[in-house]
């Protein structure tokens, strides 16, 4: 009985019995598909970007449900809790998987793209023209992926960079303008804090832990997070813990005591008190509400 949300490696999708990979462009028409229970909450150690061509699906990303249809762009980032509720038989996408190391090694592109650090949404509805242009970029990337060459990885990184900037522009069209340059440092620290919270919230719930990791004072971290996001650092931490708890509670055979232990609460009563204060429901009532 698992008391943790599974984390799937990219290798599980690309080459279950082979060597680790850093980039993967799946062929969904292939008869053999990985047998991974994606209908249960899980995480991945990879980024995945998909463009829906046809069909429909329902995805939960951090327990928010998204309906996917044609011309939807789907972004899956590491540490985000994902769960596929429904995938239609005619669902078809163009998709690229890649690891963080593949795109960030000797490359500063990820720091320049806000959507890549803290996505405002995991499913973005595009216009038909936007989707058509993006599909051309995906297919060009797919062609180079399938072309064997000693420099293939470098070619793929170059094309993937272009694809990320193209997607970044689409996200910029759907979100507010960036803050003035004087706020850039605060934005970067707030984004780094949120990333740390996604990784460590199951074991660390104090603002001081995150402040120490970022080499700043707890007071400064609290002030800048409030300034940039409008919410306190403690609110972000509590939300992440609740999210993790909700995902674990979806496993009906996992005792609440084990959920509490996996989230490093002193006991089941401390966890239940925290959960009810945060959600208005006890863990049992939340599980029964389904």
C-alpha positions in Angstrom: 0.0 0.0 0.0 1.6 3.3 -1.1 1.3 6.3 1.1 2.9 8.6 -1.4 1.9 10.0 -4.8 4.0 8.2 -7.4 6.6 10.1 -9.4 7.1 8.7 -12.9 10.3 9.2 -14.7 10.4 10.1 -18.4 12.0 6.8 -19.1 8.7 5.1 -18.0 7.0 6.6 -21.1 9.9 6.6 -23.6 11.9 3.5 -22.9 10.7 1.4 -19.9 13.4 -1.3 -20.5 16.1 0.9 -22.0 18.5 3.6 -21.0 17.3 6.9 -19.5 16.3 9.6 -22.0 16.1 13.4 -21.7 13.8 14.1 -24.6 11.0 12.1 -26.2 8.4 12.7 -28.9 5.8 9.9 -28.6 4.2 8.1 -31.4 0.7 7.6 -30.2 -0.1 5.4 -33.2 2.3 2.7 -32.0 0.4 -0.4 -30.8 2.5 -0.9 -27.6 1.8 1.8 -25.0 3.2 2.1 -21.4 0.9 0.6 -18.8 0.9 3.5 -16.3 -2.2 4.3 -14.2 -2.6 7.9 -15.3 -6.2 7.9 -14.0 -4.7 8.1 -10.5 -2.9 11.2 -9.1 0.8 11.2 -10.0 3.8 13.4 -10.6 6.5 13.4 -13.3 10.1 14.4 -13.3 9.7 15.9 -16.8 8.0 18.7 -18.7 5.4 17.8 -21.3 3.9 20.2 -23.8 1.0 19.0 -25.9 -1.3 20.4 -28.6 -4.7 18.8 -29.0 -5.5 18.1 -32.6 -8.9 16.4 -32.1 -11.0 14.5 -29.6 -11.5 15.5 -25.9 -10.1 14.7 -22.5 -10.4 15.8 -18.9 -7.3 16.6 -16.9 -6.8 17.4 -13.2 -3.7 19.5 -12.6 -3.2 20.4 -8.9 -6.8 19.2 -8.4 -8.2 21.8 -10.8 -10.2 20.2 -13.6 -9.6 21.2 -17.2 -11.6 20.2 -20.2 -9.4 19.7 -23.3 -10.5 19.9 -26.9 -9.1 20.8 -30.3 -6.6 23.7 -30.3 -5.9 23.4 -26.6 -2.3 23.7 -25.4 -1.5 21.5 -22.4 1.5 22.1 -20.1 2.6 19.5 -17.5 5.5 20.6 -15.3 7.5 18.6 -12.7 6.0 18.3 -9.2 2.5 19.3 -10.3 0.0 16.6 -9.3 -1.8 15.3 -12.5 -4.6 12.9 -13.1 -6.4 12.1 -16.3 -10.1 11.7 -15.6 -11.1 10.9 -19.2 -9.5 10.4 -22.6 -11.7 9.9 -25.6 -10.8 7.2 -28.1 -10.3 9.8 -30.8 -8.1 12.0 -28.6 -5.0 13.0 -30.6 -2.1 15.3 -29.7 1.3 16.4 -30.8 3.5 16.1 -27.7 7.0 16.6 -26.5 8.5 15.4 -23.2 11.8 16.7 -21.9 13.7 16.8 -18.7 14.7 20.0 -16.9 18.4 19.2 -17.5 17.9 18.8 -21.2 16.6 22.3 -21.7 18.5 24.2 -18.9 22.1 22.9 -19.4 24.1 25.9 -20.5 20.8 27.6 -21.4 19.1 30.6 -19.8 15.9 30.4 -21.7 13.8 29.0 -18.9 14.5 32.1 -16.7 13.1 34.3 -19.4 9.8 32.6 -19.7 7.3 33.3 -17.0 4.9 30.6 -18.0 7.7 28.0 -17.6 8.4 28.9 -14.0 4.8 29.5 -12.7 2.2 28.6 -15.3 -1.0 30.7 -14.9 -3.0 27.8 -16.4 -2.1 24.3 -17.4 -4.5 24.3 -20.4 -4.6 27.2 -22.7 -7.3 27.5 -25.4 -5.8 28.8 -28.7 -7.4 30.2 -31.8 -7.4 28.0 -34.9 -4.7 30.1 -36.5 -2.5 30.0 -33.4 -2.9 26.2 -33.1 -2.1 25.7 -36.8 1.1 27.7 -36.5 2.1 25.8 -33.3 1.4 22.5 -35.0 3.8 23.4 -37.7 6.5 24.0 -35.1 5.7 20.7 -33.4 5.9 18.7 -36.6 9.2 20.3 -37.5 10.5 19.3 -34.1 9.1 15.8 -34.6 10.9 15.5 -38.0 14.2 16.4 -36.4 13.6 14.0 -33.5 13.1 11.2 -36.0 16.3 12.1 -37.9 19.3 10.3 -36.5 22.4 12.5 -36.2 25.4 12.9 -34.0 24.2 16.4 -33.3 20.5 15.5 -32.9 20.3 16.7 -29.3 21.8 20.1 -30.0 19.4 20.5 -33.0 16.5 19.5 -30.8 17.5 21.9 -28.1 17.7 24.8 -30.5 14.3 24.0 -32.0 12.7 23.5 -28.6 14.0 26.9 -27.5 12.2 28.4 -30.4 9.0 26.5 -29.5 9.2 27.6 -25.9 9.5 31.3 -26.9 6.6 30.8 -29.3 4.5 29.3 -26.4 5.7 32.1 -24.1 4.3 34.7 -26.4 0.9 32.9 -26.5 0.8 32.8 -22.6 1.8 36.5 -22.5 -1.3 37.3 -24.7 -3.4 35.7 -22.0 -1.9 37.2 -18.8 -1.3 40.7 -17.4 1.8 42.7 -18.4 4.9 42.1 -16.3 5.7 44.2 -13.3 8.2 47.1 -13.6 11.9 46.1 -13.8 12.4 47.2 -10.2 10.2 44.3 -9.2 12.1 41.6 -11.2 14.2 40.4 -8.2 11.1 40.0 -6.1 9.3 38.2 -8.9 12.2 35.8 -9.2 12.4 35.1 -5.5 8.6 34.6 -5.3 8.7 32.2 -8.2 11.6 30.3 -6.6 9.7 30.1 -3.4 6.6 28.7 -5.1 8.8 26.1 -6.8 10.3 25.1 -3.5 6.9 24.8 -1.9 5.8 22.4 -4.6 8.8 20.2 -3.8 9.1 20.4 0.0 5.6 21.2 1.4 5.0 17.6 2.4 7.9 17.8 4.8 8.5 21.5 5.5 5.7 23.9 6.6 7.7 26.8 8.1 8.5 30.0 6.3 11.9 30.0 7.9 12.9 26.8 6.0 12.1 28.4 2.6 13.8 31.6 3.6 17.0 29.8 4.6 17.0 27.9 1.4 16.7 31.2 -0.6 19.3 32.8 1.7 17.0 35.6 2.8 15.3 36.4 6.1 11.8 35.0 6.9 10.5 38.6 7.3 11.8 39.6 3.8 10.4 36.5 2.2 7.0 37.1 3.7 7.0 40.7 2.6 8.0 40.0 -1.0 5.6 37.1 -1.5 2.8 39.2 -0.2 3.8 42.1 -2.5 4.1 39.9 -5.6 1.3 37.5 -5.2 -1.2 39.2 -2.8 -1.0 36.2 -0.5 1.2 35.3 2.4 3.9 32.7 2.3 2.1 30.7 4.9 -1.0 30.7 2.7 1.0 29.3 -0.2 2.5 26.6 2.0 -0.8 25.6 3.6 -2.4 25.4 0.1 0.3 23.1 -1.1 -0.1 20.8 1.9 -3.9 20.7 1.5 -3.4 19.9 -2.2 -1.1 17.0 -1.3 -3.5 15.8 1.3 -6.5 15.9 -1.0 -4.6 13.8 -3.6 -3.6 11.2 -1.0 -7.2 11.1 0.3 -8.4 10.1 -3.1 -6.9 6.7 -2.4 -9.8 5.1 -0.5 -7.7 2.3 1.0 -5.1 4.6 2.5 -5.9 5.2 6.2 -6.0 8.8 7.3 -3.4 8.0 9.9 -1.0 7.2 7.1 -1.9 10.3 5.2 -1.0 12.3 8.3 2.2 10.5 8.8 3.3 10.9 5.1 2.7 14.7 5.5 4.8 14.7 8.7 2.1 15.7 11.1 2.6 14.8 14.7 -0.5 12.6 14.6 -3.9 12.1 12.9 -5.6 14.7 15.1 -3.2 17.5 14.2 -3.6 16.7 10.6 -7.4 16.6 10.8 -7.5 19.9 12.7 -5.2 21.5 10.0 -7.3 20.0 7.2 -10.6 21.2 8.6 -9.3 24.7 9.3 -8.1 24.9 5.7 -11.1 23.3 3.9 -14.0 23.4 6.3 -14.3 19.6 6.1 -12.6 16.8 8.1 -10.5 14.4 6.1 -13.2 11.8 6.4 -16.0 14.1 5.3 -13.8 15.2 2.3 -13.2 11.6 1.3 -16.9 10.8 1.6 -17.9 13.8 -0.5 -15.9 12.2 -3.2 
